[in-house]
């Protein structure tokens, strides 16, 4: 059975979507069958993968709310993706009054789960029902944290949310680790924050190597391709490949 990894942080701008796409692609290059699920109504992952969100007839909304089969587009840069658009934002409202709302995403994934080695869920940057549903559906949680003091401060709230999910929603949820992101090695605040992340969180879960701030990520996203296709010799790929190897060990 595949590993279902929710990539989540309630803060925005931490590189969550970039990590989802590029980690997924590295796992693909290592021979794994990968499904990406875009559960963020902003649909950045869908766009980064070269799909026009407005052209979609189906999204995870139809699976979660209408209990239809999860709509999947196949072989997008070697991966499959369940794409989304802004219509998914309505699901957050409708789920409030629905039965078994927490398990609806999990139930939509189960019929296809055995088709994949890894399923990566790009969660919205909030602590709403869509994110909660992702944590209930996941086997593991991977947390990107920007190496910036303000982003670091909000992590305790995230850890409290994880504890609540483990108590009632998903007792088997495991913390895959923390990924320091958008790291500028020449910036003294980034250096201090990275050290604080390593000191405070290494006793909770693995703190992986930091992913540097790189304009190549933005350029690759504009070209709607993973970094490895945009610049096959970029040094960040070594960090991403090491992270992919570590995900294989979960």
Residue, then its C-alpha position, 0 to 999 in steps of 0.5 A: x500500500x502506498x504512502x500518503x503524504x500530506x504536505x502541510x503548513x498553515x502558513x502561506x508562502x513556505x514553498x509547499x506547492x513547489x516541494x510537492x511537485x518537485x519531490x513528486x518528480x524526484x520520486x518518479x525519476x527513482x521509479x515510483x508511481x506517483x499521484x499528486x492531489x491538489x487540495x488547495x483552491x488556489x490551484x497553484x499545483x495544477x497550474x505549475x503542472x501545465x493544466x488550466x484550472x478553468x478548463x476542468x470539468x471535475x475536481x476533488x470537489x466532486x469526489x469529496x462532496x458528491x462522492x464521485x470517483x476521484x478525477x485523475x489526469x494521467x502522465x503529466x511529466x510522468x506523474x498522475x494528478x488530481x487537479x483542482x480549481x477555485x470551485x473547491x473553496x465551496x467544499x469548505x463551506x458545504x462540508x460543515x453540515x455533511x455527514x462523515x466529513x472528515x473521512x470523505x477525502x480518505x474514502x475517495x483515495x482508497x479505491x486508487x491507493x494501491x495503484x501508486x507508491x506515493x500519493x502527495x497531497x498539496x494542502x491549503x495554507x489554513x487549518x480548515x476542513x480541507x486540511x483536516x481531511x488531508x491529515x485524516x487521509x494521510x499516512x504521513x505528514x511532511x512540514x515545510x517551514x520557511x527559515x524566517x522567524x515569523x513562519x517559525x513562530x506559527x509552528x506550535x499551533x500546527x503541532x497542536x493541530x497534529x496532536x488533535x488529529x492523532x487523538x481522534x481523527x487519525x491515530x496512525x498519522x506519522x510525522x515524516x519530518x520538517x523541511x526548512x525551505x526558502x533558505x538563504x545561507x547568506x542571511x543571518x536571520x535564516x541561519x538563526x532560524x534554521x538553527x532554532x528549527x533544528x534544535x527545537x524540532x529534531x527531538x520530534x521528527x527528522x529535520x531534513x536538509x534545507x532547500x535553498x531559496x532559488x529563482x530557478x524554482x520560480x522560472x521552472x514554475x513559469x515554464x510549468x515543469x519540474x526543476x529537474x526538467x528546467x535545469x537538470x544540473x541545478x545543485x538543489x536537485x541533489x537535496x531533493x533526491x536525498x529527500x526522495x530517498x528518505x521518503x522511501x524509508x518511511 
